[in-house]
Amino acid sequence: MITRLGSLTALNPKMIEGLFSADLAFLQDFYRRINEYGTSRMEVGCPHCEGRFEVEVNGSGEA
């Protein structure tokens, strides 16, 4: 269940269906991680040094 998305608090299925495909894919992956692994940590790569490391994904859409 999504209770808040950024500054939006009143969400409905139509709003979720209207997300850009990349945003919807992010949300689907985020929920899968939480449900399957019990965490929102994900491995990322630095485009500059090409190093790999884990970060805690906020999930709020805010940096």
PyMOL Python script that loads the backbone (N, CA, C, O; Angstrom):
from pymol import cmd

cmd.read_pdbstr("""\
ATOM      1  N   MET A   1       0.840  -1.165   0.000  1.00  0.00           N
ATOM      2  CA  MET A   1       0.000   0.000   0.000  1.00  0.00           C
ATOM      3  C   MET A   1       0.889   1.233   0.000  1.00  0.00           C
ATOM      4  O   MET A   1       1.850   1.314   0.765  1.00  0.00           O
ATOM      5  N   ILE A   2       0.578   2.160  -0.830  1.00  0.00           N
ATOM      6  CA  ILE A   2       1.289   3.433  -0.871  1.00  0.00           C
ATOM      7  C   ILE A   2       0.454   4.443  -0.103  1.00  0.00           C
ATOM      8  O   ILE A   2      -0.704   4.687  -0.441  1.00  0.00           O
ATOM      9  N   THR A   3       1.046   5.029   0.931  1.00  0.00           N
ATOM     10  CA  THR A   3       0.319   6.008   1.735  1.00  0.00           C
ATOM     11  C   THR A   3       0.703   7.435   1.403  1.00  0.00           C
ATOM     12  O   THR A   3      -0.051   8.371   1.670  1.00  0.00           O
ATOM     13  N   ARG A   4       1.899   7.599   0.810  1.00  0.00           N
ATOM     14  CA  ARG A   4       2.363   8.939   0.453  1.00  0.00           C
ATOM     15  C   ARG A   4       3.382   8.783  -0.665  1.00  0.00           C
ATOM     16  O   ARG A   4       4.157   7.826  -0.672  1.00  0.00           O
ATOM     17  N   LEU A   5       3.384   9.696  -1.585  1.00  0.00           N
ATOM     18  CA  LEU A   5       4.337   9.682  -2.687  1.00  0.00           C
ATOM     19  C   LEU A   5       4.812  11.114  -2.873  1.00  0.00           C
ATOM     20  O   LEU A   5       4.121  11.942  -3.466  1.00  0.00           O
ATOM     21  N   GLY A   6       6.019  11.394  -2.349  1.00  0.00           N
ATOM     22  CA  GLY A   6       6.501  12.776  -2.357  1.00  0.00           C
ATOM     23  C   GLY A   6       5.583  13.638  -1.517  1.00  0.00           C
ATOM     24  O   GLY A   6       5.343  13.326  -0.350  1.00  0.00           O
ATOM     25  N   SER A   7       5.073  14.700  -2.076  1.00  0.00           N
ATOM     26  CA  SER A   7       4.174  15.580  -1.327  1.00  0.00           C
ATOM     27  C   SER A   7       2.708  15.177  -1.481  1.00  0.00           C
ATOM     28  O   SER A   7       1.836  15.776  -0.851  1.00  0.00           O
ATOM     29  N   LEU A   8       2.426  14.166  -2.313  1.00  0.00           N
ATOM     30  CA  LEU A   8       1.050  13.710  -2.506  1.00  0.00           C
ATOM     31  C   LEU A   8       0.643  12.772  -1.369  1.00  0.00           C
ATOM     32  O   LEU A   8       1.374  11.837  -1.043  1.00  0.00           O
ATOM     33  N   THR A   9      -0.494  13.014  -0.783  1.00  0.00           N
ATOM     34  CA  THR A   9      -0.981  12.138   0.277  1.00  0.00           C
ATOM     35  C   THR A   9      -2.278  11.435  -0.103  1.00  0.00           C
ATOM     36  O   THR A   9      -2.581  10.370   0.434  1.00  0.00           O
ATOM     37  N   ALA A  10      -3.041  12.010  -1.011  1.00  0.00           N
ATOM     38  CA  ALA A  10      -4.288  11.394  -1.455  1.00  0.00           C
ATOM     39  C   ALA A  10      -4.015  10.684  -2.784  1.00  0.00           C
ATOM     40  O   ALA A  10      -4.090  11.302  -3.847  1.00  0.00           O
ATOM     41  N   LEU A  11      -3.700   9.390  -2.724  1.00  0.00           N
ATOM     42  CA  LEU A  11      -3.370   8.628  -3.923  1.00  0.00           C
ATOM     43  C   LEU A  11      -4.491   7.680  -4.288  1.00  0.00           C
ATOM     44  O   LEU A  11      -5.247   7.225  -3.429  1.00  0.00           O
ATOM     45  N   ASN A  12      -4.590   7.387  -5.575  1.00  0.00           N
ATOM     46  CA  ASN A  12      -5.562   6.402  -6.031  1.00  0.00           C
ATOM     47  C   ASN A  12      -4.901   5.556  -7.125  1.00  0.00           C
ATOM     48  O   ASN A  12      -3.852   5.940  -7.642  1.00  0.00           O
ATOM     49  N   PRO A  13      -5.487   4.425  -7.481  1.00  0.00           N
ATOM     50  CA  PRO A  13      -4.886   3.547  -8.491  1.00  0.00           C
ATOM     51  C   PRO A  13      -4.632   4.234  -9.824  1.00  0.00           C
ATOM     52  O   PRO A  13      -3.646   3.923 -10.492  1.00  0.00           O
ATOM     53  N   LYS A  14      -5.485   5.149 -10.222  1.00  0.00           N
ATOM     54  CA  LYS A  14      -5.318   5.849 -11.498  1.00  0.00           C
ATOM     55  C   LYS A  14      -4.019   6.661 -11.504  1.00  0.00           C
ATOM     56  O   LYS A  14      -3.340   6.729 -12.529  1.00  0.00           O
ATOM     57  N   MET A  15      -3.670   7.275 -10.373  1.00  0.00           N
ATOM     58  CA  MET A  15      -2.444   8.051 -10.281  1.00  0.00           C
ATOM     59  C   MET A  15      -1.219   7.140 -10.428  1.00  0.00           C
ATOM     60  O   MET A  15      -0.253   7.502 -11.099  1.00  0.00           O
ATOM     61  N   ILE A  16      -1.260   5.978  -9.811  1.00  0.00           N
ATOM     62  CA  ILE A  16      -0.150   5.038  -9.906  1.00  0.00           C
ATOM     63  C   ILE A  16      -0.019   4.528 -11.342  1.00  0.00           C
ATOM     64  O   ILE A  16       1.091   4.410 -11.862  1.00  0.00           O
ATOM     65  N   GLU A  17      -1.136   4.231 -11.970  1.00  0.00           N
ATOM     66  CA  GLU A  17      -1.122   3.762 -13.362  1.00  0.00           C
ATOM     67  C   GLU A  17      -0.575   4.823 -14.302  1.00  0.00           C
ATOM     68  O   GLU A  17      -0.061   4.494 -15.372  1.00  0.00           O
ATOM     69  N   GLY A  18      -0.676   6.085 -13.922  1.00  0.00           N
ATOM     70  CA  GLY A  18      -0.224   7.178 -14.766  1.00  0.00           C
ATOM     71  C   GLY A  18       1.237   7.549 -14.584  1.00  0.00           C
ATOM     72  O   GLY A  18       1.719   8.479 -15.230  1.00  0.00           O
ATOM     73  N   LEU A  19       1.954   6.839 -13.718  1.00  0.00           N
ATOM     74  CA  LEU A  19       3.373   7.139 -13.510  1.00  0.00           C
ATOM     75  C   LEU A  19       4.182   6.820 -14.761  1.00  0.00           C
ATOM     76  O   LEU A  19       3.786   5.973 -15.562  1.00  0.00           O
ATOM     77  N   PHE A  20       5.306   7.492 -14.929  1.00  0.00           N
ATOM     78  CA  PHE A  20       6.239   7.126 -15.982  1.00  0.00           C
ATOM     79  C   PHE A  20       6.676   5.690 -15.729  1.00  0.00           C
ATOM     80  O   PHE A  20       6.766   5.259 -14.580  1.00  0.00           O
ATOM     81  N   SER A  21       6.943   4.957 -16.787  1.00  0.00           N
ATOM     82  CA  SER A  21       7.289   3.542 -16.641  1.00  0.00           C
ATOM     83  C   SER A  21       8.519   3.344 -15.755  1.00  0.00           C
ATOM     84  O   SER A  21       8.575   2.370 -15.004  1.00  0.00           O
ATOM     85  N   ALA A  22       9.497   4.234 -15.822  1.00  0.00           N
ATOM     86  CA  ALA A  22      10.700   4.107 -14.986  1.00  0.00           C
ATOM     87  C   ALA A  22      10.346   4.293 -13.508  1.00  0.00           C
ATOM     88  O   ALA A  22      10.902   3.605 -12.652  1.00  0.00           O
ATOM     89  N   ASP A  23       9.430   5.212 -13.202  1.00  0.00           N
ATOM     90  CA  ASP A  23       9.017   5.427 -11.818  1.00  0.00           C
ATOM     91  C   ASP A  23       8.250   4.230 -11.286  1.00  0.00           C
ATOM     92  O   ASP A  23       8.460   3.808 -10.149  1.00  0.00           O
ATOM     93  N   LEU A  24       7.367   3.686 -12.098  1.00  0.00           N
ATOM     94  CA  LEU A  24       6.604   2.514 -11.690  1.00  0.00           C
ATOM     95  C   LEU A  24       7.541   1.320 -11.487  1.00  0.00           C
ATOM     96  O   LEU A  24       7.374   0.559 -10.534  1.00  0.00           O
ATOM     97  N   ALA A  25       8.515   1.155 -12.369  1.00  0.00           N
ATOM     98  CA  ALA A  25       9.483   0.062 -12.236  1.00  0.00           C
ATOM     99  C   ALA A  25      10.283   0.224 -10.947  1.00  0.00           C
ATOM    100  O   ALA A  25      10.560  -0.766 -10.271  1.00  0.00           O
ATOM    101  N   PHE A  26      10.662   1.460 -10.594  1.00  0.00           N
ATOM    102  CA  PHE A  26      11.380   1.700  -9.342  1.00  0.00           C
ATOM    103  C   PHE A  26      10.528   1.277  -8.152  1.00  0.00           C
ATOM    104  O   PHE A  26      11.014   0.582  -7.260  1.00  0.00           O
ATOM    105  N   LEU A  27       9.260   1.688  -8.131  1.00  0.00           N
ATOM    106  CA  LEU A  27       8.376   1.326  -7.022  1.00  0.00           C
ATOM    107  C   LEU A  27       8.192  -0.185  -6.925  1.00  0.00           C
ATOM    108  O   LEU A  27       8.211  -0.742  -5.827  1.00  0.00           O
ATOM    109  N   GLN A  28       8.016  -0.841  -8.048  1.00  0.00           N
ATOM    110  CA  GLN A  28       7.848  -2.299  -8.037  1.00  0.00           C
ATOM    111  C   GLN A  28       9.095  -2.978  -7.487  1.00  0.00           C
ATOM    112  O   GLN A  28       8.988  -3.902  -6.680  1.00  0.00           O
ATOM    113  N   ASP A  29      10.275  -2.534  -7.910  1.00  0.00           N
ATOM    114  CA  ASP A  29      11.516  -3.110  -7.411  1.00  0.00           C
ATOM    115  C   ASP A  29      11.694  -2.824  -5.928  1.00  0.00           C
ATOM    116  O   ASP A  29      12.136  -3.692  -5.175  1.00  0.00           O
ATOM    117  N   PHE A  30      11.354  -1.615  -5.509  1.00  0.00           N
ATOM    118  CA  PHE A  30      11.469  -1.226  -4.099  1.00  0.00           C
ATOM    119  C   PHE A  30      10.602  -2.128  -3.219  1.00  0.00           C
ATOM    120  O   PHE A  30      11.071  -2.614  -2.189  1.00  0.00           O
ATOM    121  N   TYR A  31       9.362  -2.354  -3.604  1.00  0.00           N
ATOM    122  CA  TYR A  31       8.471  -3.219  -2.823  1.00  0.00           C
ATOM    123  C   TYR A  31       8.930  -4.671  -2.850  1.00  0.00           C
ATOM    124  O   TYR A  31       8.816  -5.379  -1.849  1.00  0.00           O
ATOM    125  N   ARG A  32       9.450  -5.119  -3.996  1.00  0.00           N
ATOM    126  CA  ARG A  32       9.961  -6.482  -4.081  1.00  0.00           C
ATOM    127  C   ARG A  32      11.129  -6.670  -3.111  1.00  0.00           C
ATOM    128  O   ARG A  32      11.211  -7.685  -2.420  1.00  0.00           O
ATOM    129  N   ARG A  33      12.021  -5.696  -3.064  1.00  0.00           N
ATOM    130  CA  ARG A  33      13.169  -5.782  -2.152  1.00  0.00           C
ATOM    131  C   ARG A  33      12.708  -5.870  -0.702  1.00  0.00           C
ATOM    132  O   ARG A  33      13.196  -6.701   0.063  1.00  0.00           O
ATOM    133  N   ILE A  34      11.784  -5.023  -0.339  1.00  0.00           N
ATOM    134  CA  ILE A  34      11.299  -5.021   1.042  1.00  0.00           C
ATOM    135  C   ILE A  34      10.603  -6.339   1.372  1.00  0.00           C
ATOM    136  O   ILE A  34      10.844  -6.916   2.433  1.00  0.00           O
ATOM    137  N   ASN A  35       9.751  -6.817   0.483  1.00  0.00           N
ATOM    138  CA  ASN A  35       8.997  -8.040   0.742  1.00  0.00           C
ATOM    139  C   ASN A  35       9.854  -9.300   0.699  1.00  0.00           C
ATOM    140  O   ASN A  35       9.657 -10.202   1.513  1.00  0.00           O
ATOM    141  N   GLU A  36      10.809  -9.379  -0.241  1.00  0.00           N
ATOM    142  CA  GLU A  36      11.623 -10.582  -0.376  1.00  0.00           C
ATOM    143  C   GLU A  36      12.815 -10.594   0.565  1.00  0.00           C
ATOM    144  O   GLU A  36      13.169 -11.643   1.103  1.00  0.00           O
ATOM    145  N   TYR A  37      13.437  -9.443   0.770  1.00  0.00           N
ATOM    146  CA  TYR A  37      14.683  -9.399   1.529  1.00  0.00           C
ATOM    147  C   TYR A  37      14.547  -8.698   2.874  1.00  0.00           C
ATOM    148  O   TYR A  37      15.469  -8.754   3.688  1.00  0.00           O
ATOM    149  N   GLY A  38      13.432  -8.046   3.124  1.00  0.00           N
ATOM    150  CA  GLY A  38      13.218  -7.363   4.394  1.00  0.00           C
ATOM    151  C   GLY A  38      14.048  -6.100   4.553  1.00  0.00           C
ATOM    152  O   GLY A  38      14.195  -5.594   5.666  1.00  0.00           O
ATOM    153  N   THR A  39      14.591  -5.586   3.458  1.00  0.00           N
ATOM    154  CA  THR A  39      15.404  -4.373   3.531  1.00  0.00           C
ATOM    155  C   THR A  39      15.215  -3.549   2.266  1.00  0.00           C
ATOM    156  O   THR A  39      14.784  -4.058   1.231  1.00  0.00           O
ATOM    157  N   SER A  40      15.542  -2.283   2.368  1.00  0.00           N
ATOM    158  CA  SER A  40      15.481  -1.425   1.184  1.00  0.00           C
ATOM    159  C   SER A  40      16.884  -1.069   0.700  1.00  0.00           C
ATOM    160  O   SER A  40      17.059  -0.132  -0.079  1.00  0.00           O
ATOM    161  N   ARG A  41      17.889  -1.827   1.168  1.00  0.00           N
ATOM    162  CA  ARG A  41      19.264  -1.598   0.701  1.00  0.00           C
ATOM    163  C   ARG A  41      19.417  -2.139  -0.712  1.00  0.00           C
ATOM    164  O   ARG A  41      18.845  -3.174  -1.056  1.00  0.00           O
ATOM    165  N   MET A  42      20.193  -1.431  -1.530  1.00  0.00           N
ATOM    166  CA  MET A  42      20.443  -1.902  -2.876  1.00  0.00           C
ATOM    167  C   MET A  42      21.872  -1.589  -3.292  1.00  0.00           C
ATOM    168  O   MET A  42      22.471  -0.618  -2.830  1.00  0.00           O
ATOM    169  N   GLU A  43      22.407  -2.430  -4.174  1.00  0.00           N
ATOM    170  CA  GLU A  43      23.748  -2.209  -4.682  1.00  0.00           C
ATOM    171  C   GLU A  43      23.680  -1.206  -5.827  1.00  0.00           C
ATOM    172  O   GLU A  43      22.837  -1.310  -6.717  1.00  0.00           O
ATOM    173  N   VAL A  44      24.580  -0.239  -5.783  1.00  0.00           N
ATOM    174  CA  VAL A  44      24.639   0.780  -6.825  1.00  0.00           C
ATOM    175  C   VAL A  44      26.072   0.901  -7.325  1.00  0.00           C
ATOM    176  O   VAL A  44      27.002   0.401  -6.693  1.00  0.00           O
ATOM    177  N   GLY A  45      26.242   1.558  -8.444  1.00  0.00           N
ATOM    178  CA  GLY A  45      27.568   1.778  -9.001  1.00  0.00           C
ATOM    179  C   GLY A  45      27.826   3.247  -9.229  1.00  0.00           C
ATOM    180  O   GLY A  45      26.940   3.991  -9.650  1.00  0.00           O
ATOM    181  N   CYS A  46      29.053   3.662  -8.945  1.00  0.00           N
ATOM    182  CA  CYS A  46      29.458   5.044  -9.185  1.00  0.00           C
ATOM    183  C   CYS A  46      29.842   5.192 -10.656  1.00  0.00           C
ATOM    184  O   CYS A  46      30.694   4.452 -11.148  1.00  0.00           O
ATOM    185  N   PRO A  47      29.225   6.138 -11.362  1.00  0.00           N
ATOM    186  CA  PRO A  47      29.553   6.301 -12.776  1.00  0.00           C
ATOM    187  C   PRO A  47      30.949   6.892 -13.002  1.00  0.00           C
ATOM    188  O   PRO A  47      31.481   6.821 -14.110  1.00  0.00           O
ATOM    189  N   HIS A  48      31.537   7.469 -11.960  1.00  0.00           N
ATOM    190  CA  HIS A  48      32.854   8.097 -12.105  1.00  0.00           C
ATOM    191  C   HIS A  48      33.989   7.105 -11.841  1.00  0.00           C
ATOM    192  O   HIS A  48      34.886   6.952 -12.670  1.00  0.00           O
ATOM    193  N   CYS A  49      33.950   6.432 -10.687  1.00  0.00           N
ATOM    194  CA  CYS A  49      35.039   5.510 -10.333  1.00  0.00           C
ATOM    195  C   CYS A  49      34.689   4.059 -10.634  1.00  0.00           C
ATOM    196  O   CYS A  49      35.546   3.180 -10.542  1.00  0.00           O
ATOM    197  N   GLU A  50      33.424   3.802 -10.996  1.00  0.00           N
ATOM    198  CA  GLU A  50      32.910   2.469 -11.292  1.00  0.00           C
ATOM    199  C   GLU A  50      32.948   1.528 -10.086  1.00  0.00           C
ATOM    200  O   GLU A  50      32.872   0.309 -10.236  1.00  0.00           O
ATOM    201  N   GLY A  51      33.068   2.110  -8.890  1.00  0.00           N
ATOM    202  CA  GLY A  51      33.015   1.313  -7.661  1.00  0.00           C
ATOM    203  C   GLY A  51      31.589   0.874  -7.373  1.00  0.00           C
ATOM    204  O   GLY A  51      30.638   1.550  -7.765  1.00  0.00           O
ATOM    205  N   ARG A  52      31.433  -0.270  -6.682  1.00  0.00           N
ATOM    206  CA  ARG A  52      30.122  -0.803  -6.311  1.00  0.00           C
ATOM    207  C   ARG A  52      29.974  -0.715  -4.791  1.00  0.00           C
ATOM    208  O   ARG A  52      30.921  -1.008  -4.062  1.00  0.00           O
ATOM    209  N   PHE A  53      28.806  -0.317  -4.314  1.00  0.00           N
ATOM    210  CA  PHE A  53      28.555  -0.262  -2.882  1.00  0.00           C
ATOM    211  C   PHE A  53      27.056  -0.307  -2.628  1.00  0.00           C
ATOM    212  O   PHE A  53      26.258  -0.134  -3.549  1.00  0.00           O
ATOM    213  N   GLU A  54      26.673  -0.543  -1.360  1.00  0.00           N
ATOM    214  CA  GLU A  54      25.258  -0.613  -0.996  1.00  0.00           C
ATOM    215  C   GLU A  54      24.815   0.690  -0.370  1.00  0.00           C
ATOM    216  O   GLU A  54      25.568   1.336   0.359  1.00  0.00           O
ATOM    217  N   VAL A  55      23.578   1.071  -0.664  1.00  0.00           N
ATOM    218  CA  VAL A  55      22.981   2.258  -0.053  1.00  0.00           C
ATOM    219  C   VAL A  55      21.589   1.884   0.449  1.00  0.00           C
ATOM    220  O   VAL A  55      20.960   0.957  -0.060  1.00  0.00           O
ATOM    221  N   GLU A  56      21.126   2.610   1.439  1.00  0.00           N
ATOM    222  CA  GLU A  56      19.769   2.463   1.947  1.00  0.00           C
ATOM    223  C   GLU A  56      18.882   3.369   1.120  1.00  0.00           C
ATOM    224  O   GLU A  56      19.070   4.586   1.119  1.00  0.00           O
ATOM    225  N   VAL A  57      17.915   2.796   0.414  1.00  0.00           N
ATOM    226  CA  VAL A  57      17.018   3.581  -0.436  1.00  0.00           C
ATOM    227  C   VAL A  57      15.965   4.219   0.456  1.00  0.00           C
ATOM    228  O   VAL A  57      15.278   3.538   1.218  1.00  0.00           O
ATOM    229  N   ASN A  58      15.854   5.525   0.349  1.00  0.00           N
ATOM    230  CA  ASN A  58      14.912   6.285   1.161  1.00  0.00           C
ATOM    231  C   ASN A  58      13.488   5.894   0.843  1.00  0.00           C
ATOM    232  O   ASN A  58      12.684   5.689   1.753  1.00  0.00           O
ATOM    233  N   GLY A  59      13.159   5.784  -0.438  1.00  0.00           N
ATOM    234  CA  GLY A  59      11.815   5.408  -0.831  1.00  0.00           C
ATOM    235  C   GLY A  59      10.803   6.530  -0.793  1.00  0.00           C
ATOM    236  O   GLY A  59       9.671   6.360  -1.247  1.00  0.00           O
ATOM    237  N   SER A  60      11.190   7.672  -0.261  1.00  0.00           N
ATOM    238  CA  SER A  60      10.240   8.777  -0.172  1.00  0.00           C
ATOM    239  C   SER A  60      10.249   9.650  -1.421  1.00  0.00           C
ATOM    240  O   SER A  60       9.413  10.542  -1.568  1.00  0.00           O
ATOM    241  N   GLY A  61      11.203   9.388  -2.326  1.00  0.00           N
ATOM    242  CA  GLY A  61      11.314  10.223  -3.503  1.00  0.00           C
ATOM    243  C   GLY A  61      12.086  11.491  -3.242  1.00  0.00           C
ATOM    244  O   GLY A  61      12.191  12.352  -4.116  1.00  0.00           O
ATOM    245  N   GLU A  62      12.629  11.614  -2.040  1.00  0.00           N
ATOM    246  CA  GLU A  62      13.408  12.785  -1.665  1.00  0.00           C
ATOM    247  C   GLU A  62      14.852  12.379  -1.482  1.00  0.00           C
ATOM    248  O   GLU A  62      15.130  11.249  -1.080  1.00  0.00           O
ATOM    249  N   ALA A  63      15.772  13.273  -1.766  1.00  0.00           N
ATOM    250  CA  ALA A  63      17.196  12.987  -1.600  1.00  0.00           C
ATOM    251  C   ALA A  63      17.631  13.229  -0.182  1.00  0.00           C
ATOM    252  O   ALA A  63      18.802  13.040   0.146  1.00  0.00           O
TER     253      ALA A  63
END
""", "prot")
cmd.dss("prot")
cmd.show_as("cartoon", "prot")
cmd.util.cbc("prot")
cmd.orient("prot")
